[in-house]
């Protein structure tokens, strides 16, 4: 079976969301100082964002921290760092 023929089904049933991937890059400003600017690496690519059922909460005397775990699924041709 040719996997490339299944791409249209992945678009319809799985990859319903869109994501823009940005990376921070070091740039030198006019006065010689350094700054980090975000540049778009991939823009509006199809993806699937799902929530892992793992919710962690840390409780202390003053605060409660809640962390949720998400999974971002993309086509294998995209390289993320």
GUFIFI-234611 format. One line per field, with one value per residue: x, z, y of N, C-alpha, C in turn; residue in one letter. Coordinates in pm, 1 decimal. Atoms other than C-alpha are relative to their C-alpha. Layout:
! residues N
n.px <- X; ...
n.pz <- Z; ...
n.py <- Y; ...
ca.px <- X; ...
ca.pz <- Z; ...
ca.py <- Y; ...
c.px <- X; ...
c.pz <- Z; ...
c.py <- Y; ...
residuo <- A; ...
! end
This chain:
! residues 81
n.px <- 84.9; -76.4; 36.2; 26.4; 141.8; 78.9; -14.9; 128.8; 78.9; -57.3; 45.5; 142.2; 38.3; -92.1; -64.8; 105.2; -46.5; -112.6; -99.7; -113.5; -119.7; -92.4; -124.0; -67.6; -130.7; -80.7; -25.7; -77.3; 69.3; -83.8; -91.3; -95.4; 51.8; 61.0; 141.7; 57.4; 124.0; 65.2; 24.3; 87.1; -64.7; 112.7; 118.2; 131.0; -10.0; 101.0; -47.5; 101.1; -34.4; 78.9; -37.4; -31.2; 86.1; -81.6; 6.8; -78.7; 22.0; -87.4; 69.5; -78.5; 79.8; 41.2; 41.4; 20.4; -45.7; 58.3; -70.1; 66.1; -90.8; 58.2; -77.8; 15.0; -31.6; -19.9; -54.4; -141.7; -93.0; -35.8; -104.5; 11.9; -111.3
n.pz <- 0.0; 10.4; -112.0; 47.8; 35.6; -122.2; -48.4; 3.4; -113.4; -118.8; -2.0; -32.0; -127.5; -111.2; -9.8; 14.5; -55.1; 68.0; -94.2; 53.0; -78.3; -2.3; -75.7; -32.2; 62.3; -49.3; 97.5; -50.8; 27.4; 54.0; -101.7; -33.8; -102.1; 48.9; -30.7; 56.1; 73.4; 42.1; 142.8; 33.9; 70.2; 72.9; -24.9; 24.0; 47.5; -62.2; -116.3; -94.1; -138.7; -89.3; -139.9; -73.0; -117.9; -118.7; -60.3; -123.2; -80.8; -115.9; -95.3; -113.2; -88.9; 63.6; 140.4; 62.5; 139.0; 78.6; 126.3; 92.1; 99.8; 133.5; 103.6; 131.3; 102.6; 131.4; 102.5; -27.7; 80.8; -72.9; -98.6; -116.2; -94.2
n.py <- -118.3; -124.4; -86.7; -136.1; -9.7; -17.4; -137.3; -70.4; 46.1; -62.1; -139.0; -7.8; 61.2; -14.8; -130.2; -100.6; -127.2; -65.9; -50.0; -75.4; 28.4; -113.1; 17.5; -125.3; -10.4; -110.1; -105.5; -112.3; -125.7; -107.3; -51.1; 104.3; 91.0; 123.0; 20.2; 121.3; -21.0; 123.5; 12.3; 112.2; 110.2; 58.3; -82.2; 61.7; 137.3; 85.1; 73.6; 46.7; -29.9; 83.8; -11.5; 121.8; -1.4; -17.2; -132.2; 2.8; -119.2; -16.2; -84.8; -48.5; -84.4; -125.2; 9.4; 129.7; 0.1; 107.9; 18.3; 91.3; 53.5; 2.5; 66.2; -61.5; 98.6; -60.9; 88.0; 28.3; -80.4; -121.8; 20.6; -85.6; 8.8
ca.px <- 0.0; 131.7; 140.3; 141.7; -213.1; -329.0; -231.2; -575.8; -734.1; -492.4; -586.9; -956.4; -962.7; -650.9; -476.4; -761.5; -565.0; -305.0; 19.1; 293.7; 641.8; 870.8; 1232.0; 1425.2; 1733.2; 2011.9; 2031.2; 2265.4; 2094.9; 2225.2; 2382.6; 2577.2; 2361.2; 2217.2; 1850.1; 1643.6; 1374.3; 1123.1; 1116.3; 855.1; 1000.8; 672.2; 346.9; -5.4; 92.2; -166.1; -133.9; -319.9; -311.3; -420.9; -415.1; -240.4; -459.0; -182.5; -258.4; -9.1; -87.2; 157.6; 3.2; 175.8; 64.3; 35.4; -28.9; -147.1; 32.2; -140.2; 49.9; -113.5; 61.5; -13.7; 102.0; 159.0; 149.5; 283.3; 378.9; 720.9; 866.2; 875.8; 1185.1; 1136.7; 1410.9
ca.pz <- 0.0; -92.1; 213.0; 10.0; -104.3; 257.4; 298.3; 198.4; 470.4; 731.2; 632.3; 668.1; 980.8; 1181.9; 1103.5; 1165.1; 1345.9; 1217.6; 1388.7; 1324.7; 1442.9; 1547.3; 1661.5; 1834.4; 1645.0; 1767.6; 1581.6; 1622.1; 1649.3; 1507.6; 1838.0; 1857.9; 2120.9; 2082.7; 2070.5; 2003.2; 1737.4; 1655.0; 1293.4; 1139.4; 1039.7; 935.3; 896.1; 922.8; 879.3; 947.8; 1285.1; 1560.6; 1916.1; 2173.1; 2548.7; 2736.4; 3028.4; 3269.7; 3491.5; 3767.3; 4052.2; 4312.4; 4623.1; 4880.5; 5156.4; 4919.8; 4570.5; 4362.1; 4033.6; 3768.6; 3469.2; 3167.1; 2907.4; 2536.8; 2231.1; 1895.6; 1598.2; 1258.8; 928.3; 949.2; 685.5; 933.0; 1150.5; 1498.6; 1746.2
ca.py <- 0.0; 343.6; 569.0; 890.2; 811.0; 824.9; 1192.2; 1318.4; 1103.4; 1235.7; 1590.2; 1519.5; 1303.8; 1379.0; 1707.1; 1952.7; 2225.6; 2471.2; 2572.9; 2827.3; 2729.2; 3014.3; 3014.3; 3286.2; 3402.1; 3622.4; 3954.2; 4248.4; 4587.9; 4916.6; 5020.1; 4692.2; 4527.8; 4180.9; 4095.1; 3787.6; 3808.8; 3539.4; 3426.7; 3198.5; 2863.4; 2700.2; 2891.2; 2745.4; 2382.6; 2111.3; 1943.6; 1767.0; 1897.3; 1643.6; 1643.2; 1369.1; 1269.1; 1355.5; 1655.1; 1725.7; 1960.8; 2086.3; 2231.3; 2447.3; 2684.9; 2980.4; 2847.4; 2557.7; 2487.5; 2282.4; 2143.4; 1984.5; 1772.9; 1825.0; 1633.8; 1806.5; 1569.3; 1680.1; 1524.6; 1358.6; 1592.5; 1885.8; 1914.4; 2052.7; 2131.7
c.px <- 89.3; -47.7; -33.4; -145.5; -88.4; 4.1; -133.5; -89.4; 52.9; -44.6; -143.3; -29.0; 93.1; 51.6; -101.7; 43.6; 112.9; 94.6; 106.8; 117.3; 93.8; 122.7; 59.2; 140.0; 69.5; 25.6; 77.4; -70.3; 99.2; 101.5; 100.3; -48.1; -66.5; -146.3; -42.7; -132.8; -55.6; -22.5; -84.4; 79.1; -102.7; -123.6; -125.9; 10.0; -105.0; 60.4; -118.6; 52.1; -91.3; 54.4; 26.1; -78.7; 76.4; -8.2; 69.1; -27.8; 93.4; -65.0; 96.9; -90.9; -59.1; -56.1; -23.9; 40.8; -57.8; 70.8; -76.2; 98.5; -72.5; 94.5; -32.2; 47.5; 3.6; 38.1; 147.6; 96.9; 41.7; 101.4; -14.6; 118.6; -50.5
c.pz <- 0.0; 107.2; -47.5; -43.4; 121.8; 53.5; 2.9; 116.0; 131.8; 11.6; 46.6; 143.1; 116.7; 15.2; -25.4; 48.5; -86.3; 105.7; -77.2; 94.1; -13.1; 81.5; 27.0; -59.9; 52.2; -112.5; 68.0; -42.4; -47.2; 101.2; 46.3; 105.1; -66.6; 41.8; -64.2; -65.2; -40.7; -150.4; -24.5; -78.8; -88.4; 35.3; -42.4; -60.3; 72.4; 114.1; 77.5; 139.3; 89.1; 141.4; 56.2; 130.6; 130.6; 46.4; 135.6; 76.1; 119.9; 93.3; 111.3; 86.5; -72.1; -140.5; -38.7; -146.0; -70.6; -134.7; -83.4; -109.3; -133.9; -97.9; -133.3; -103.7; -135.1; -100.9; 28.8; -78.2; 70.2; 108.8; 111.6; 92.1; 138.4
c.py <- 124.4; 98.1; 140.8; 18.2; 23.6; 142.9; 73.2; -43.6; 55.7; 145.0; 11.8; -45.0; 31.1; 142.3; 111.6; 137.5; 55.5; 54.1; 77.5; -22.7; 118.6; -37.2; 136.6; -3.9; 123.9; 99.0; 111.2; 128.7; 105.6; 52.4; -105.9; -97.0; -120.3; -5.5; -130.8; 35.2; -135.5; 4.0; -124.6; -103.7; -70.8; 81.2; -75.1; -140.0; -85.6; -81.1; -54.6; 29.0; -83.0; 12.6; -138.0; 6.3; 15.1; 145.1; -8.6; 127.9; -3.6; 100.6; 40.3; 87.2; 120.9; -15.1; -145.3; 12.6; -121.2; -3.3; -101.3; -38.7; -9.9; -67.4; 67.2; -99.8; 69.9; -107.4; -24.0; 87.8; 128.8; -33.6; 100.6; -21.0; 34.4
residuo <- X; X; X; X; X; X; X; X; X; X; X; X; X; X; X; X; X; X; X; X; X; X; X; X; X; X; X; X; X; X; X; X; X; X; X; X; X; X; X; X; X; X; X; X; X; X; X; X; X; X; X; X; X; X; X; X; X; X; X; X; X; X; X; X; X; X; X; X; X; X; X; X; X; X; X; X; X; X; X; X; X
! end
